[in-house]
Amino acid sequence: MPFTENISENYLLTGDYIMTTPDGDCIENGSVVVSGDKIIDLGKRAEMTENYPTFSEFKEKDSIIFPGLINAHTHIAMTLFRGIAEDLPLEKWLNESIFPREKTLSEDMVYYGSLLGCSEMIRSGTTAFCDMYIFEESVARACEISGLRSLLGEGLFDFPSPSYGVLEDGIMKTAELIEKYMLSEKIRFSASPHSVYTCSIENVKRIKDLARKKKSKFQIHAAETREENENSIKNNGLSVVQLLDREGILDRDTLLFHCVWINEKDADIIAGTGATPVICSTSNLKLGSGIPPLPMLLDRSIHFCLGTDGPASNNSLDMIGEMKISALIQKGVNMNPEICPAEAVFRASTLNGAEALGFDKSGIVAPSMKADLIVLDINESNSLPLYSPLHHILYSASSKDVRDCIVGGKFLMKNKKVISVDLETVKKEISKIKDFFSKKYSLALAK
């Protein structure tokens, strides 16, 4: 059953600092007023308690309250493969370790792997995410249980998928899922060809046509590795981004994952079309794919987002950690501490992400916006002293400091305990799946 429990329909959430915008604007000793799934007011606690005397109050002592983080690219069911194929480049990692195992996945495996991923994201301060995987309707089931917002996409390939079979059936399945969830408040589906190296450009165009017809988002991996980009230049005379542009695929509803190997011309194209690059620094570092040129995006005021990528290549779904690494790696490689400031990274992980995924009423703390909120504990040793809430979140905080996670006014986690997912049952199922893969592949190696 979908998660429906709530502590109170109308309440005040009171904290030491309420960060209202990605620029770090704060109300000290303030309260957020929540009614149903929305924020209806906010301000100093004394004023809010006087104005709303019948509302319950949750006093979050020693806390920062800020908008929920948006993980704009991941494959959450790949929790099942966390730690299974390490220290490999992307092509070998995918073709020799991941794709063969994915052929044996089932709907239930993806469901429990997704529940585990949802629980991890709730624990670490994420309230919405963008996912591409197989058996994606099982991911939707997990989202209904967990209470998270999500933009989902069945990964489409030229070769048969264990989920839908041949591509034609995958395209039909995508159309059905977009329509099925069109009116959902929290779950939406997109058209999602995996990449130009697993889908022909002709099929990518067909899938984009479907997205435009259904008025849905469109997501694709793009320019993740040097080899991918060089092959595109060799075969088409154009980089991946230039190829997608030539075919009319890029627009404001397009999410481009990774964008590690882009040049100035590619960046100009992205800026001109309004497509959204999603940067996944940790995964790209671990797979040795490179470091995305964020200064190119910042110089053009491109609204980029951040994502963790899947937990098999990250190896976590921790957006607080992702923000820190994304900022620090740019400062280091460019030998400039002013590059990639905290405000830009936090905006990428909140407001930019919410807009890119189509959740326009999330991403900031303001009246009429959805009550998608995170409460961060600032009484731990790593939090003291605290001078700037924004810079604390970026450079000092840990995902373990997240105390509460609220989506649409509902507490998914309270006092560091996830209450929307039965984690003990999930752990038992994950153990069974691990045993299956361990036995299957130990026998294969023995042969």
Order of alpha helices (4+ residues) and beta strands (2+ residues): beta-beta-beta-alpha-beta-beta-alpha-alpha-beta-alpha-beta-alpha-beta-alpha-beta-alpha-alpha-beta-alpha-beta-alpha-alpha-beta-alpha-alpha-alpha-beta-alpha-beta-beta-beta-alpha
